[in-house]
Amino acid sequence: MKIKYYAAPMEGLTGYLFRPIHNEIFGGADRYFTPFVSPNATCKFQTKELDELQHNGGMAVIPQILTNCSEHFLWAAREMWEMGYREVNFNLGCPSGTVTAKRKGAGALAYPDELDRMLGEIFAGLPQGMGVSVKTRIGKESPEEWGRLLEIYNRYPLAELIVHPRVQKEFYRGRARREMAGEILAATELPVCYNGDVFSPEDACAVERDYPRLSAVMVGRGLVTDPALLRRIRGGTPASREELRQFHDRLFEAYCRRLSGDLNAIYRMRELWNYLSGSFTDPDDFLKRVRKAKTRTDYLSAVERLFGENALNPHPLPPPGK
C-alpha cells in the first residue's frame, strides 16, 4: 500500500487562496484539509467559511469541523454533503487556549465520556455514505490519556484516524512521539495517518520505513516552510528561487484582491513568512523589515532584497518555537 501525503489545516495559512496556488506550482497533496469551520446555533456559515468550502474545484479537499456539539456538527456535515463533500474531518487536535477553553479541539479530550457520546450521536445522524475522519492529539495533559481515547475511537467506523503524538499543553514544543505510531497501528484496525515533525524527505522516509502500514502522513509546518516538500518526498526537485517568487507574488496579489487593503494582505503574509523564511539561509534582517512594513512599497522592497541577496536554504526548517 502506497502511503499518501496530506496537507494539514493551518488557520490563517493554508486557506482557499493558498491551496490552488500551491497545488499548481509545486504539485499538490493527495488531500488538502481546510482550516476549521466552526458551526454554531445560528446554523449559518460565515463568509470566510463559505470561501473555504466553495473554492476547491479540481482538488481533493476535506473540510474540517470544530465544535463541541453533535447537533452543530451534523448540521454542518449535512450542508457539506449538499455541496458535494463525501468526507469531513473532526478537529480534536487544535491546542489553542481560546479553543480548548470551550471544550473544543484538543480541549474535548479531557472529557472522554462526553466525546464518546458526541461521536455516537454524530455517526447515528450522518447522511448515508458520508465518512468522518478524526484529527486528534494523544491527550490534553498526559500521554496516559491515550489508551482511553483510542478505546473510544475504536468503537466508531472512522474513515481515518489522524494522530499528532503530542498532548495539548505541549503545543508544538519538544519532540513528537513518533514511536507511538507503531503502538497505535498495533492497537487499531482503523486507517491511521501520522502527523508531526515531518520537515524533510529524510523524516518522511523514516516514517515510511518504520511504519509501512500507515495509510497516510500529514504535513503542516514543514510544508509551509518548504512548499516543495511533498514534491521532494516523491523524489522531485527542491523549490527554485523563481518558483518561490511566483508563489509569493501570486499569493500576495490574491490577498490584496480579497482582503480589505494592502495592510491586511501584508499582515497575512507576515504569518506566512514566519515559516517560509526558513527556505532562506539568513532571513533575520528581512523579517525585521517585513514586521515594520506598513505600505505595499515598503513590503515589496523588503521582498525584493530577500530574493536578490539571500541564498536558498538546502535544508529548510521552521524557526525555533514554530
Secondary structure per residue as TSV (DSSP state, phi and psi in degrees):
chain	resnum	aa	ss	phi	psi
A	1	M	-	360.0	125.5
A	2	K	-	-80.0	128.5
A	3	I	-	-73.9	133.4
A	4	K	E	-90.3	163.2
A	5	Y	E	-125.8	129.1
A	6	Y	E	-112.8	149.5
A	7	A	E	-94.8	122.0
A	8	A	-	-71.3	153.3
A	9	P	-	-78.2	126.1
A	10	M	-	-131.5	110.6
A	11	E	T	-55.8	129.6
A	12	G	T	81.8	-2.3
A	13	L	T	-125.1	-51.7
A	14	T	S	-105.3	44.0
A	15	G	S	-79.7	-168.4
A	16	Y	T	-67.7	-20.4
A	17	L	T	-81.7	-36.6
A	18	F	H	-65.7	-46.5
A	19	R	H	-59.6	-51.8
A	20	P	H	-67.5	-32.6
A	21	I	H	-69.1	-45.0
A	22	H	H	-61.0	-44.7
A	23	N	H	-59.9	-41.7
A	24	E	H	-73.3	-40.7
A	25	I	H	-82.8	-41.7
A	26	F	H	-110.4	-4.1
A	27	G	-	87.4	127.9
A	28	G	-	-81.4	166.7
A	29	A	-	-72.3	160.4
A	30	D	S	-62.5	-32.5
A	31	R	E	-147.8	141.6
A	32	Y	E	-106.4	139.7
A	33	F	E	-110.1	134.4
A	34	T	-	-74.7	148.8
A	35	P	-	-53.9	153.4
A	36	F	-	-64.3	144.4
A	37	V	B	-99.0	134.4
A	38	S	-	-118.8	84.7
A	39	P	-	-69.5	153.5
A	40	N	-	-145.7	-167.7
A	41	A	T	-66.7	-13.8
A	42	T	T	-70.5	-19.4
A	43	C	-	52.4	47.9
A	44	K	-	-150.7	130.2
A	45	F	-	-75.6	141.8
A	46	Q	-	-70.1	160.2
A	47	T	H	-57.8	-43.0
A	48	K	H	-66.0	-29.1
A	49	E	H	-73.7	-39.9
A	50	L	H	-62.0	-37.6
A	51	D	H	-57.8	-42.5
A	52	E	H	-64.8	-31.2
A	53	L	H	-91.2	-21.8
A	54	Q	H	-108.2	3.5
A	55	H	S	-126.4	54.2
A	56	N	-	-129.7	25.2
A	57	G	T	-58.1	132.0
A	58	G	T	81.8	-1.5
A	59	M	S	-118.7	152.5
A	60	A	-	-84.2	103.6
A	61	V	E	-124.4	133.8
A	62	I	E	-113.4	120.0
A	63	P	-	-72.3	143.2
A	64	Q	E	-109.3	136.0
A	65	I	E	-113.4	132.6
A	66	L	-	-119.2	116.5
A	67	T	-	-164.1	165.2
A	68	N	S	-117.5	19.3
A	69	C	-	-134.9	119.6
A	70	S	H	-62.4	-34.7
A	71	E	H	-62.5	-43.3
A	72	H	H	-67.6	-39.4
A	73	F	H	-59.4	-47.9
A	74	L	H	-66.2	-37.0
A	75	W	H	-59.0	-48.3
A	76	A	H	-64.4	-42.4
A	77	A	H	-61.9	-40.0
A	78	R	H	-66.9	-39.3
A	79	E	H	-63.5	-41.4
A	80	M	H	-67.5	-35.3
A	81	W	H	-59.3	-44.1
A	82	E	H	-64.7	-27.4
A	83	M	T	-79.4	-7.6
A	84	G	T	108.1	-1.2
A	85	Y	-	-78.5	138.2
A	86	R	-	-115.2	2.8
A	87	E	E	-150.9	142.8
A	88	V	E	-129.8	161.3
A	89	N	E	-117.8	135.2
A	90	F	E	-97.8	117.3
A	91	N	E	-80.6	106.9
A	92	L	E	-122.2	29.3
A	93	G	-	-128.2	-15.3
A	94	C	-	-60.8	125.2
A	95	P	-	-92.8	-1.1
A	96	S	-	-57.5	135.5
A	97	G	H	-61.3	-38.1
A	98	T	H	-67.2	-27.3
A	99	V	H	-81.0	-50.2
A	100	T	H	-68.3	-26.2
A	101	A	T	-63.0	-22.2
A	102	K	T	-96.8	14.5
A	103	R	T	61.7	32.6
A	104	K	-	-111.6	168.0
A	105	G	G	57.1	-138.4
A	106	A	G	-66.4	-14.6
A	107	G	G	-63.2	-28.2
A	108	A	G	-68.5	-20.7
A	109	L	G	-68.0	-21.0
A	110	A	G	-77.0	-5.5
A	111	Y	-	-128.7	69.8
A	112	P	H	-61.3	-35.0
A	113	D	H	-65.1	-42.2
A	114	E	H	-65.7	-38.7
A	115	L	H	-62.4	-44.5
A	116	D	H	-59.9	-45.9
A	117	R	H	-63.1	-41.4
A	118	M	H	-65.6	-43.0
A	119	L	H	-63.2	-39.6
A	120	G	H	-60.3	-43.4
A	121	E	H	-68.0	-36.7
A	122	I	H	-64.0	-49.8
A	123	F	H	-69.9	-23.5
A	124	A	H	-75.3	-23.0
A	125	G	H	-113.6	2.3
A	126	L	S	-67.2	150.9
A	127	P	-	-57.4	139.0
A	128	Q	T	-60.1	127.3
A	129	G	T	97.5	-7.6
A	130	M	-	-85.6	133.4
A	131	G	E	-96.4	152.6
A	132	V	E	-130.3	122.5
A	133	S	E	-102.6	161.6
A	134	V	E	-123.2	133.6
A	135	K	E	-109.2	116.7
A	136	T	E	-134.2	155.5
A	137	R	E	-93.9	176.2
A	138	I	S	-93.5	6.4
A	139	G	-	160.2	174.3
A	140	K	S	-94.1	-46.5
A	141	E	S	-110.8	-34.2
A	142	S	-	-146.2	144.5
A	143	P	G	-61.0	-18.4
A	144	E	G	-64.3	-16.6
A	145	E	G	-73.0	-16.2
A	146	W	H	-65.0	-38.2
A	147	G	H	-55.9	-45.8
A	148	R	H	-65.6	-41.0
A	149	L	H	-65.7	-42.7
A	150	L	H	-66.2	-35.7
A	151	E	H	-57.0	-41.4
A	152	I	H	-67.2	-49.3
A	153	Y	H	-59.2	-35.9
A	154	N	T	-66.0	-13.7
A	155	R	T	-79.9	-11.9
A	156	Y	S	-122.2	150.0
A	157	P	-	-81.6	62.8
A	158	L	-	-62.5	138.5
A	159	A	S	-64.0	-32.1
A	160	E	-	-167.4	145.8
A	161	L	E	-110.3	108.7
A	162	I	E	-100.2	115.7
A	163	V	E	-115.9	123.6
A	164	H	E	-102.1	110.3
A	165	P	-	-82.3	57.6
A	166	R	S	-130.0	160.5
A	167	V	-	-92.6	164.2
A	168	Q	G	-56.7	-45.3
A	169	K	G	-67.5	-14.7
A	170	E	G	-81.1	-16.5
A	171	F	T	50.9	-112.8
A	172	Y	T	-120.5	20.6
A	173	R	-	-79.2	156.8
A	174	G	S	69.0	-162.3
A	175	R	-	-104.1	133.7
A	176	A	-	-64.6	140.4
A	177	R	-	-81.9	74.3
A	178	R	T	-58.8	-33.0
A	179	E	T	-62.9	-19.0
A	180	M	H	-67.3	-18.1
A	181	A	H	-58.4	-40.9
A	182	G	H	-64.6	-42.2
A	183	E	H	-63.6	-40.5
A	184	I	H	-67.1	-44.8
A	185	L	H	-60.1	-34.9
A	186	A	H	-74.4	-16.7
A	187	A	H	-112.6	6.8
A	188	T	-	-147.2	151.5
A	189	E	-	-96.9	-3.6
A	190	L	S	-70.4	149.2
A	191	P	-	-62.6	132.3
A	192	V	E	-117.6	129.2
A	193	C	E	-110.6	130.3
A	194	Y	E	-93.0	138.6
A	195	N	E	-138.7	124.1
A	196	G	S	147.9	117.7
A	197	D	-	59.3	41.6
A	198	V	-	-102.9	101.8
A	199	F	-	-115.8	-4.0
A	200	S	S	-153.6	162.8
A	201	P	H	-58.4	-32.3
A	202	E	H	-65.5	-40.5
A	203	D	H	-60.4	-46.6
A	204	A	H	-63.5	-40.5
A	205	C	H	-62.0	-39.9
A	206	A	H	-65.8	-41.2
A	207	V	H	-63.9	-46.4
A	208	E	H	-63.3	-40.6
A	209	R	H	-64.5	-44.8
A	210	D	H	-80.4	-27.3
A	211	Y	-	-135.6	65.9
A	212	P	T	-67.3	-12.6
A	213	R	T	-84.4	-2.7
A	214	L	-	-59.7	144.0
A	215	S	S	-80.4	-30.4
A	216	A	E	-163.7	165.6
A	217	V	E	-125.7	130.7
A	218	M	E	-103.6	132.4
A	219	V	E	-120.4	129.5
A	220	G	S	-119.5	-84.6
A	221	R	H	-59.9	-36.0
A	222	G	H	-62.9	-35.7
A	223	L	H	-75.6	-32.8
A	224	V	H	-75.2	-30.1
A	225	T	H	-71.9	-43.2
A	226	D	-	-128.2	92.2
A	227	P	T	-59.6	-19.8
A	228	A	T	-92.5	10.8
A	229	L	H	-58.7	-44.8
A	230	L	H	-65.7	-36.3
A	231	R	H	-64.1	-41.9
A	232	R	H	-65.3	-39.9
A	233	I	H	-59.2	-35.2
A	234	R	T	-85.8	9.0
A	235	G	T	94.8	7.9
A	236	G	-	-87.4	-172.0
A	237	T	-	-86.0	154.2
A	238	P	-	-65.6	165.8
A	239	A	-	-64.4	134.0
A	240	S	-	-87.4	163.9
A	241	R	H	-58.6	-40.4
A	242	E	H	-66.1	-39.9
A	243	E	H	-66.3	-43.3
A	244	L	H	-63.5	-38.4
A	245	R	H	-67.9	-42.2
A	246	Q	H	-62.8	-43.3
A	247	F	H	-58.6	-48.3
A	248	H	H	-61.0	-50.9
A	249	D	H	-63.0	-42.4
A	250	R	H	-67.6	-39.5
A	251	L	H	-69.5	-42.0
A	252	F	H	-62.2	-44.4
A	253	E	H	-65.3	-36.0
A	254	A	H	-64.3	-41.9
A	255	Y	H	-64.2	-41.3
A	256	C	H	-61.1	-39.4
A	257	R	H	-71.2	-35.9
A	258	R	H	-91.0	-33.9
A	259	L	S	-92.1	166.4
A	260	S	S	-86.0	92.1
A	261	G	S	94.4	156.2
A	262	D	H	-62.9	-35.1
A	263	L	H	-63.9	-38.9
A	264	N	H	-64.8	-36.5
A	265	A	H	-65.5	-40.1
A	266	I	H	-63.1	-42.9
A	267	Y	H	-59.0	-43.2
A	268	R	H	-65.5	-38.7
A	269	M	H	-68.7	-30.8
A	270	R	H	-58.5	-41.3
A	271	E	H	-59.5	-44.8
A	272	L	H	-63.0	-43.6
A	273	W	H	-65.6	-22.3
A	274	N	H	-56.3	-27.6
A	275	Y	H	-105.9	-49.8
A	276	L	H	-60.9	-24.6
A	277	S	G	-59.9	-22.4
A	278	G	G	-66.0	-12.1
A	279	S	G	-80.3	-2.5
A	280	F	B	-120.2	155.2
A	281	T	S	-78.7	-29.6
A	282	D	-	-146.6	71.6
A	283	P	-	-91.7	3.9
A	284	D	H	-60.2	-44.9
A	285	D	H	-63.8	-39.3
A	286	F	H	-61.5	-45.0
A	287	L	H	-62.2	-37.9
A	288	K	H	-61.9	-42.0
A	289	R	H	-66.0	-41.0
A	290	V	H	-65.3	-39.3
A	291	R	H	-67.6	-24.9
A	292	K	H	-89.1	-18.6
A	293	A	-	-65.7	129.9
A	294	K	-	-120.3	-8.9
A	295	T	S	-125.8	159.0
A	296	R	H	-58.3	-40.7
A	297	T	H	-62.4	-47.7
A	298	D	H	-64.6	-40.6
A	299	Y	H	-64.4	-49.8
A	300	L	H	-67.5	-29.1
A	301	S	H	-63.3	-41.6
A	302	A	H	-65.1	-40.5
A	303	V	H	-64.7	-41.3
A	304	E	H	-59.9	-42.3
A	305	R	H	-66.0	-39.9
A	306	L	H	-59.5	-51.6
A	307	F	H	-70.3	-28.0
A	308	G	H	-83.1	-26.7
A	309	E	H	-117.3	-10.9
A	310	N	-	-111.7	135.2
A	311	A	-	-78.5	153.4
A	312	L	B	-75.8	144.6
A	313	N	-	-86.3	120.1
A	314	P	S	-70.9	-15.0
A	315	H	S	-130.8	71.9
A	316	P	-	-61.7	135.7
A	317	L	-	-139.0	147.1
A	318	P	-	-62.8	147.9
A	319	P	-	-59.1	154.8
A	320	P	T	-54.2	137.1
A	321	G	T	89.2	-5.7
A	322	K	-	-102.9	360.0
